[in-house]
Amino acid sequence: MRRFALPGAVLLALVAVFAVAWGTRPGASGATVGAGQAAAVTSITRSCPPSAPGSSTARISMVALPSQTAAGSGTAASTGAATFSAVLAAPAATTPSGKTSTSADVKAEGAQPVTVSTPGEVTTVTAPGDGGTAVAATGKMADGFEAEQSDSSGTGLVSCTHPGSDMWFVGTGEADGASQVWLYLMNTGNLTASADVTLLTDTGQQTGLSSAITITPDQSVAENITQYVRGSQALAVHVQTNTGQVGASVWEGNNSGGSWLPQANAPATSLVIPGLTVASSAAKLFVVVPGSTDARLKVVAYTPSGAVNQFPGSPVDASAGAATPLALNSLGASAAGLKLTSNQPVVAGVLVPGSGIGSFTTAVPPVTEQGVVAGNPATRGVTVGLLLTAPSAAARATISLIGADGTVTTPAGDQSVAVAARHTLAVTVTRPSAGSRQPFAIVVTPQHGSGPLYAVRVVTSGTGGLSAPLTSLLPVSSAVTSITLPPAQDSYTAVLPAPSS
């Protein structure tokens, strides 16, 4: 009888598992559960780069804009918090200022995390360390969250981004104004990350960074890539991780000043680049073809007067495996957004002339739910505005401003703006209060039924409004309050034996 004991025990165990699974099933097997349901955003992480070369300690402007539903049902205890923690500079890393720092040096400074716990108010904090900043927000502080590295005036310069595994940046070349090019990689996770960095210029792929870069947890690496792109007219930086995820940022500049490159969309055959200002007649377009086949491009500029073909006649060619610079000379003094259509997937960006090296914009997604720029200056002598592009159907959106005290206003009492299909609209934004010089946030909310809307925040200095010299461009990021859950089905295949064939 003993020889039947073990098989009998196994059979009894399977019967027990079957009974438990059947008795505790949530519904009929195969039934769809939660398809299309939305869940509130309750936790986010971001990575903010260190201060740019030659600048003072970085500042971070942030705001959290919980949905009205969440705000009405929450309690003070469920507010949550946004915590800004220092990311240590890699040991023996040479910083852009020429100073050599070590992790021990940074730890010795005793940098303490900074915590913000009031949603709905614009807050600017000093970065807690020199190697970058990790941001973790929970509860209502994660709901509709946006943060940017900002300057002393509160102007957001570059968005703090989600850690990722595949990122593109497009800018000008070393021989065309970027005498310094720095790449920053930050690992805010718990696992060591390994990143491959591909450099493409107008002469093809450069081999200077042939080895993967290792970034340990809670560490930031600064890499001077200028030496690898000498003589270039255009540049693309492609960061891919083999293990883990990183936050990546690229800064380009010269003795007159520099600018961050916004993270670009992944390669695609159709791209929209908003944010060419009214003073951008000498703007330059950079097109990157990652694949092995040359691309043929059609470029259309959407201006306040309508669509203008940038290169009439035959399509423009862009070389495979390279970054191709193209001059945009036919815009005149019009604000514009560009649409690129290609027979091959491409990545693209634009350099708009302005202070220092100028400012960069790139292909970005349309604004969804609400687009937010947390850091906007209220100082004298500057003009703040938005460039809104509707490349296909007409778009309508509400523009609202949020002050440091959380007060919400609409410019000049306007409830909404309308952008005609295949047009760009320039909107000047007045600071929330004439007596306040505190930075404020801008919120762009597409209305129901609106066509796709692309937006860039613009800051100019001096007289002339948005036609004055350009100081800063920043693509408007979507700060969402909810995510759509994918469909799920009940399944017992993990606990029941597979049927015999």
C-alpha positions as CSV (number, residue, x, y, z in Angstrom):
1,M,0.0,0.0,0.0
2,R,3.0,2.3,0.6
3,R,3.6,2.6,-3.1
4,F,0.2,4.3,-3.5
5,A,0.7,6.7,-0.6
6,L,2.7,9.4,-2.4
7,P,0.6,9.5,-5.5
8,G,-2.5,9.6,-3.3
9,A,-1.1,12.6,-1.4
10,V,-0.3,14.5,-4.6
11,L,-3.8,13.8,-5.9
12,L,-5.4,15.1,-2.7
13,A,-3.2,18.2,-2.8
14,L,-4.3,18.9,-6.4
15,V,-8.0,18.4,-5.4
16,A,-7.5,20.9,-2.5
17,V,-5.9,23.5,-4.7
18,F,-8.7,23.1,-7.2
19,A,-11.3,23.5,-4.5
20,V,-9.7,26.7,-3.1
21,A,-9.3,28.2,-6.6
22,W,-12.9,27.4,-7.5
23,G,-14.3,28.7,-4.3
24,T,-12.4,32.0,-4.3
25,R,-12.7,32.8,-8.0
26,P,-13.7,36.5,-8.5
27,G,-16.0,35.8,-11.4
28,A,-16.6,33.4,-14.2
29,S,-13.4,32.3,-15.9
30,G,-12.6,34.3,-19.0
31,A,-14.7,37.3,-17.9
32,T,-13.2,40.7,-18.6
33,V,-12.4,42.7,-15.4
34,G,-11.7,46.4,-15.2
35,A,-11.4,47.0,-18.9
36,G,-10.9,50.7,-19.6
37,Q,-11.2,51.7,-16.0
38,A,-9.2,54.7,-14.8
39,A,-7.0,54.7,-11.6
40,A,-5.7,57.8,-9.9
41,V,-2.0,58.5,-10.0
42,T,-0.7,57.9,-6.4
43,S,3.1,57.5,-6.9
44,I,5.6,59.0,-9.3
45,T,9.4,59.3,-9.6
46,R,11.4,61.9,-11.4
47,S,15.1,62.7,-12.0
48,C,16.3,66.3,-12.1
49,P,19.8,67.1,-13.6
50,P,22.5,69.0,-11.6
51,S,23.1,72.7,-12.2
52,A,24.4,73.6,-15.7
53,P,28.1,74.5,-16.2
54,G,28.9,78.0,-14.9
55,S,25.5,78.3,-13.0
56,S,24.8,78.5,-9.3
57,T,23.1,75.7,-7.3
58,A,20.2,74.3,-9.1
59,R,16.6,75.1,-8.0
60,I,13.5,73.0,-8.7
61,S,10.1,74.4,-9.3
62,M,7.1,72.1,-8.8
63,V,3.4,71.9,-8.5
64,A,0.9,69.1,-7.9
65,L,-2.6,69.5,-9.4
66,P,-4.9,66.8,-8.0
67,S,-8.1,66.2,-9.9
68,Q,-11.3,67.8,-8.5
69,T,-12.7,64.3,-7.7
70,A,-9.6,63.4,-5.7
71,A,-9.5,66.8,-4.0
72,G,-13.1,66.5,-2.9
73,S,-12.8,63.0,-1.5
74,G,-9.4,63.2,0.1
75,T,-8.4,64.1,3.7
76,A,-5.5,66.0,5.1
77,A,-4.0,62.7,6.2
78,S,-4.0,61.4,2.6
79,T,-2.2,64.4,1.1
80,G,1.1,62.6,0.6
81,A,4.4,64.3,0.0
82,A,7.0,65.1,-2.6
83,T,10.5,64.4,-1.4
84,F,13.6,65.8,-3.1
85,S,16.8,63.8,-2.4
86,A,20.4,64.3,-3.5
87,V,21.9,62.0,-6.0
88,L,25.6,61.5,-5.3
89,A,28.2,62.4,-7.9
90,A,30.2,59.4,-9.0
91,P,33.5,59.0,-7.2
92,A,36.4,60.9,-8.7
93,A,34.1,62.5,-11.3
94,T,35.2,65.7,-12.8
95,T,32.4,68.2,-12.9
96,P,31.8,70.8,-15.6
97,S,33.3,73.4,-13.4
98,G,36.6,71.4,-13.4
99,K,36.2,70.4,-9.7
100,T,36.8,66.8,-8.8
101,S,34.2,65.5,-6.4
102,T,33.7,62.2,-4.6
103,S,30.8,60.5,-3.0
104,A,32.4,61.1,0.4
105,D,32.6,64.9,-0.4
106,V,28.9,65.0,-1.1
107,K,28.0,62.9,1.9
108,A,30.1,65.2,4.1
109,E,28.0,68.2,3.1
110,G,25.1,66.6,5.0
111,A,22.6,67.2,2.2
112,Q,19.2,66.5,3.7
113,P,16.1,65.7,1.7
114,V,13.5,68.4,1.1
115,T,9.8,67.6,1.5
116,V,6.8,69.4,0.1
117,S,3.3,68.4,1.2
118,T,0.9,71.1,-0.1
119,P,-0.8,70.3,-3.4
120,G,-2.1,73.0,-5.6
121,E,0.7,75.5,-4.7
122,V,3.8,76.5,-6.8
123,T,6.9,75.7,-4.8
124,T,10.5,76.3,-5.6
125,V,13.2,74.5,-3.6
126,T,17.0,74.5,-3.7
127,A,18.4,71.2,-4.9
128,P,19.7,69.3,-1.9
129,G,23.0,68.2,-3.7
130,D,25.3,68.8,-6.6
131,G,25.0,65.5,-8.4
132,G,21.3,65.8,-9.4
133,T,18.0,65.3,-7.6
134,A,15.7,62.3,-7.2
135,V,12.0,63.2,-6.7
136,A,9.5,60.8,-5.2
137,A,5.9,61.9,-4.8
138,T,3.0,60.0,-3.2
139,G,-0.7,60.6,-2.7
140,K,-2.1,63.9,-3.8
141,M,1.4,65.2,-4.4
142,A,1.8,62.7,-7.2
143,D,-1.6,63.6,-8.7
144,G,-0.9,66.0,-11.6
145,F,2.7,66.5,-10.6
146,E,5.2,68.5,-12.7
147,A,8.7,69.6,-11.7
148,E,11.5,71.5,-13.6
149,Q,15.0,72.6,-12.9
150,S,14.8,76.4,-12.8
151,D,17.0,79.4,-12.5
152,S,17.1,82.2,-9.9
153,S,14.1,83.9,-11.5
154,G,12.0,80.7,-11.3
155,T,12.1,80.1,-15.0
156,G,11.8,76.4,-15.7
157,L,14.7,75.3,-17.9
158,V,14.3,71.6,-18.3
159,S,11.7,69.1,-17.1
160,C,12.6,66.6,-14.5
161,T,11.9,63.3,-16.4
162,H,10.8,59.8,-15.7
163,P,13.8,57.3,-15.5
164,G,13.8,55.3,-18.7
165,S,15.6,52.8,-20.8
166,D,15.6,54.5,-24.3
167,M,16.0,58.3,-24.7
168,W,16.9,60.6,-27.6
169,F,18.3,64.2,-27.6
170,V,18.9,66.3,-30.6
171,G,21.0,69.5,-30.9
172,T,23.6,71.5,-32.7
173,G,27.2,70.5,-33.3
174,E,30.5,71.4,-31.6
175,A,31.6,73.4,-34.7
176,D,28.3,75.3,-34.9
177,G,28.2,76.9,-31.4
178,A,28.3,74.1,-28.9
179,S,31.9,74.3,-27.6
180,Q,30.8,72.3,-24.6
181,V,28.5,69.3,-24.6
182,W,27.8,67.4,-21.3
183,L,25.8,64.3,-20.7
184,Y,24.3,63.5,-17.3
185,L,23.1,60.0,-16.2
186,M,21.3,59.5,-12.9
187,N,20.3,56.3,-11.3
188,T,17.7,56.8,-8.7
189,G,16.7,53.1,-8.5
190,N,17.9,50.2,-6.3
191,L,19.7,48.3,-9.0
192,T,23.0,49.1,-10.8
193,A,22.3,50.4,-14.3
194,S,24.4,50.0,-17.5
195,A,23.9,52.5,-20.3
196,D,25.1,52.4,-23.9
197,V,25.5,55.9,-25.5
198,T,25.4,56.4,-29.2
199,L,26.6,59.7,-30.7
200,L,25.5,60.6,-34.2
201,T,26.7,63.7,-36.1
202,D,26.5,65.0,-39.6
203,T,29.4,62.7,-40.5
204,G,27.8,59.6,-39.0
205,Q,28.3,57.6,-35.8
206,Q,31.2,58.6,-33.5
207,T,33.0,55.9,-31.6
208,G,34.4,57.8,-28.6
209,L,31.9,56.2,-26.2
210,S,32.3,52.6,-27.2
211,S,32.0,51.1,-23.7
212,A,28.9,51.0,-21.6
213,I,28.7,53.4,-18.7
214,T,27.9,51.9,-15.3
215,I,25.8,53.9,-12.8
216,T,25.4,52.5,-9.3
217,P,22.2,53.2,-7.3
218,D,21.8,56.7,-6.0
219,Q,24.6,58.0,-8.3
220,S,25.0,60.6,-11.0
221,V,27.6,60.4,-13.7
222,A,28.7,63.5,-15.7
223,E,30.4,62.8,-19.1
224,N,32.0,65.5,-21.2
225,I,31.3,64.3,-24.8
226,T,32.7,67.4,-26.5
227,Q,35.9,65.6,-27.4
228,Y,34.0,62.9,-29.3
229,V,32.1,65.3,-31.6
230,R,34.7,67.8,-32.7
231,G,33.9,69.5,-36.0
232,S,30.2,68.5,-36.0
233,Q,27.4,70.6,-37.3
234,A,24.6,68.6,-35.8
235,L,24.4,66.1,-32.9
236,A,22.1,63.3,-31.6
237,V,22.6,61.5,-28.3
238,H,20.9,58.1,-27.9
239,V,20.9,56.6,-24.4
240,Q,19.9,52.9,-24.0
241,T,20.2,50.9,-20.9
242,N,21.2,47.2,-20.8
243,T,20.1,46.9,-17.2
244,G,18.1,49.2,-14.9
245,Q,16.8,52.6,-15.8
246,V,18.4,56.1,-15.7
247,G,17.4,59.7,-16.0
248,A,19.4,61.3,-18.8
249,S,20.0,65.0,-19.6
250,V,22.1,66.8,-22.2
251,W,23.4,70.4,-21.9
252,E,25.1,72.3,-24.8
253,G,26.7,75.7,-24.5
254,N,29.6,78.2,-25.1
255,N,31.1,81.2,-23.5
256,S,27.9,83.2,-24.0
257,G,25.7,80.6,-22.2
258,G,24.0,77.4,-22.9
259,S,20.7,75.4,-22.9
260,W,19.3,72.0,-22.0
261,L,18.1,69.7,-24.8
262,P,14.5,68.6,-24.2
263,Q,14.0,64.8,-24.5
264,A,12.7,64.0,-28.0
265,N,10.1,61.6,-29.2
266,A,11.1,58.1,-30.2
267,P,11.8,57.7,-34.0
268,A,8.7,58.0,-36.1
269,T,7.6,58.7,-39.6
270,S,5.4,61.7,-38.5
271,L,6.6,64.3,-35.9
272,V,5.3,67.6,-34.7
273,I,7.8,70.2,-33.3
274,P,6.1,73.2,-31.7
275,G,7.7,76.4,-30.3
276,L,9.4,78.3,-33.1
277,T,9.1,81.9,-31.9
278,V,8.3,85.1,-33.9
279,A,12.1,85.9,-33.9
280,S,13.2,82.5,-35.3
281,S,13.7,83.2,-38.9
282,A,17.2,81.8,-38.7
283,A,16.1,78.6,-36.8
284,K,17.9,75.4,-37.7
285,L,16.3,72.0,-38.0
286,F,18.2,68.8,-37.1
287,V,16.9,65.5,-38.5
288,V,18.3,62.2,-37.3
289,V,17.9,58.9,-39.2
290,P,18.8,56.0,-36.9
291,G,18.3,53.3,-39.6
292,S,20.3,52.2,-42.5
293,T,18.2,53.8,-45.3
294,D,18.2,57.5,-46.2
295,A,15.0,59.4,-45.4
296,R,13.0,61.7,-47.7
297,L,11.2,64.4,-45.7
298,K,8.4,66.8,-46.2
299,V,8.4,69.7,-43.7
300,V,5.4,72.0,-43.3
301,A,5.4,75.0,-41.0
302,Y,2.1,75.9,-39.3
303,T,2.0,79.7,-38.8
304,P,-0.7,82.1,-37.6
305,S,-1.6,82.5,-41.3
306,G,-1.7,78.8,-42.1
307,A,0.5,76.1,-43.6
308,V,3.8,76.9,-45.4
309,N,5.8,74.3,-47.2
310,Q,9.4,74.7,-45.9
311,F,11.1,73.1,-48.9
312,P,8.9,73.5,-52.0
313,G,9.4,71.0,-54.8
314,S,11.1,67.7,-54.1
315,P,11.4,66.2,-50.6
316,V,14.5,66.9,-48.5
317,D,17.0,64.0,-48.1
318,A,18.5,63.1,-44.7
319,S,21.4,60.7,-44.5
320,A,21.0,57.3,-42.8
321,G,22.9,56.8,-39.5
322,A,23.6,60.5,-39.2
323,A,22.2,63.9,-38.0
324,T,21.4,66.3,-40.9
325,P,21.3,70.1,-40.3
326,L,18.7,72.1,-42.3
327,A,18.3,75.8,-42.3
328,L,14.7,77.2,-41.9
329,N,14.8,80.5,-43.8
330,S,11.3,80.9,-45.1
331,L,9.5,81.6,-41.8
332,G,10.0,85.3,-41.7
333,A,8.8,86.8,-38.4
334,S,6.0,84.2,-37.8
335,A,5.6,82.0,-34.8
336,A,5.3,78.4,-36.0
337,G,5.2,74.7,-35.4
338,L,6.6,72.2,-37.7
339,K,5.2,68.9,-39.0
340,L,7.7,66.4,-40.4
341,T,6.6,63.5,-42.6
342,S,9.2,60.9,-43.6
343,N,9.4,57.6,-45.4
344,Q,11.8,56.4,-42.6
345,P,11.5,56.8,-38.8
346,V,13.4,59.9,-37.7
347,V,14.1,62.0,-34.6
348,A,14.2,65.8,-34.8
349,G,14.9,69.0,-33.0
350,V,15.2,72.7,-33.6
351,L,17.6,75.4,-32.4
352,V,15.9,78.8,-32.1
353,P,18.3,81.8,-31.9
354,G,18.3,83.7,-28.6
355,S,20.5,84.5,-25.6
356,G,23.7,82.5,-25.4
357,I,23.6,79.5,-27.7
358,G,19.8,79.9,-28.1
359,S,17.1,77.5,-27.0
360,F,16.0,74.1,-28.2
361,T,12.6,72.6,-28.9
362,T,11.9,69.1,-30.2
363,A,9.2,66.7,-31.3
364,V,6.9,66.0,-28.4
365,P,3.5,64.3,-27.7
366,P,0.4,66.4,-27.8
367,V,-1.0,67.7,-24.5
368,T,-3.3,65.3,-22.8
369,E,-5.6,66.0,-19.8
370,Q,-3.6,69.0,-18.6
371,G,-0.3,70.4,-19.7
372,V,1.7,72.1,-17.0
373,V,4.8,74.3,-16.7
374,A,5.6,74.8,-13.0
375,G,8.3,77.5,-13.3
376,N,7.5,80.8,-14.9
377,P,9.1,84.1,-14.0
378,A,7.1,87.1,-12.7
379,T,10.1,89.5,-12.8
380,R,10.2,92.8,-14.6
381,G,11.5,93.1,-18.1
382,V,10.4,89.6,-19.3
383,T,7.4,88.4,-21.3
384,V,5.9,84.9,-20.8
385,G,3.8,83.2,-23.4
386,L,2.6,80.0,-25.1
387,L,2.9,78.9,-28.7
388,L,0.0,76.5,-29.5
389,T,0.0,74.4,-32.7
390,A,-3.0,72.4,-34.0
391,P,-1.5,70.3,-36.9
392,S,-4.7,68.5,-38.0
393,A,-8.1,69.5,-36.5
394,A,-9.1,72.7,-34.7
395,A,-8.1,72.8,-31.0
396,R,-9.6,74.6,-28.0
397,A,-8.0,74.8,-24.6
398,T,-8.4,76.6,-21.3
399,I,-5.3,78.5,-20.0
400,S,-5.1,79.1,-16.2
401,L,-2.4,80.4,-13.9
402,I,-1.5,79.2,-10.4
403,G,0.3,81.5,-8.0
404,A,2.6,80.6,-5.2
405,D,-0.4,80.7,-2.8
406,G,-2.4,78.3,-4.9
407,T,-4.8,81.0,-6.3
408,V,-6.0,80.0,-9.7
409,T,-6.8,82.7,-12.3
410,T,-7.3,82.9,-16.1
411,P,-5.5,85.6,-18.1
412,A,-7.7,88.6,-18.8
413,G,-10.7,86.6,-17.7
414,D,-10.6,84.4,-20.9
415,Q,-12.1,81.0,-20.5
416,S,-10.5,79.4,-23.5
417,V,-8.4,79.9,-26.6
418,A,-9.1,78.5,-30.1
419,V,-6.4,77.4,-32.6
420,A,-7.6,76.8,-36.1
421,A,-6.6,73.6,-37.9
422,R,-3.1,73.7,-39.4
423,H,-2.3,77.0,-37.6
424,T,-0.1,78.2,-34.7
425,L,-1.4,80.7,-32.1
426,A,0.9,82.9,-29.9
427,V,-0.6,83.8,-26.5
428,T,1.0,86.3,-24.1
429,V,0.5,85.3,-20.4
430,T,0.3,88.0,-17.7
431,R,1.5,87.1,-14.3
432,P,-1.3,86.3,-11.8
433,S,-1.0,89.5,-9.7
434,A,0.5,92.9,-10.5
435,G,1.9,93.1,-7.0
436,S,3.5,89.6,-6.9
437,R,6.9,88.7,-8.2
438,Q,6.8,85.1,-7.2
439,P,7.1,82.4,-9.9
440,F,3.8,80.9,-11.1
441,A,2.5,77.9,-13.0
442,I,0.7,77.7,-16.3
443,V,-1.9,75.0,-17.0
444,V,-3.1,74.2,-20.5
445,T,-6.3,72.1,-20.5
446,P,-7.6,70.8,-23.9
447,Q,-11.4,71.0,-24.0
448,H,-13.6,68.0,-24.9
449,G,-13.6,67.4,-28.6
450,S,-10.5,69.4,-29.2
451,G,-8.0,68.3,-31.9
452,P,-4.4,67.4,-31.0
453,L,-2.7,70.4,-29.4
454,Y,1.0,70.9,-29.0
455,A,2.4,73.6,-26.8
456,V,5.7,75.3,-25.8
457,R,6.2,77.9,-23.0
458,V,8.2,80.9,-24.2
459,V,10.1,83.5,-22.2
460,T,11.6,86.6,-23.9
461,S,13.5,89.6,-22.4
462,G,13.3,93.3,-23.2
463,T,10.7,95.2,-25.2
464,G,8.7,93.7,-28.0
465,G,6.6,91.1,-26.2
466,L,7.0,87.6,-27.7
467,S,9.0,89.2,-30.6
468,A,11.8,90.2,-28.1
469,P,15.0,88.3,-27.8
470,L,14.4,84.7,-26.7
471,T,15.5,83.6,-23.2
472,S,13.9,80.2,-22.8
473,L,11.8,77.5,-24.5
474,L,10.2,74.6,-22.7
475,P,7.8,72.1,-24.2
476,V,4.7,71.8,-22.2
477,S,4.5,68.4,-20.4
478,S,1.3,66.5,-19.6
479,A,0.8,66.2,-15.9
480,V,-1.9,63.5,-15.7
481,T,-4.1,62.7,-12.7
482,S,-5.2,59.2,-13.8
483,I,-4.1,56.3,-15.9
484,T,-6.2,53.8,-17.9
485,L,-6.0,50.3,-16.7
486,P,-5.5,47.6,-19.4
487,P,-8.2,44.8,-19.6
488,A,-7.7,41.9,-17.3
489,Q,-9.2,38.4,-17.3
490,D,-9.7,35.8,-14.6
491,S,-7.4,32.8,-15.3
492,Y,-6.7,29.6,-13.4
493,T,-4.0,28.2,-15.6
494,A,-1.4,28.9,-12.9
495,V,-3.1,26.5,-10.4
496,L,-4.9,24.0,-12.6
497,P,-3.1,21.3,-14.7
498,A,-3.1,21.9,-18.4
499,P,-5.6,19.8,-20.4
500,S,-4.0,16.8,-22.2
501,S,-3.9,16.9,-26.0
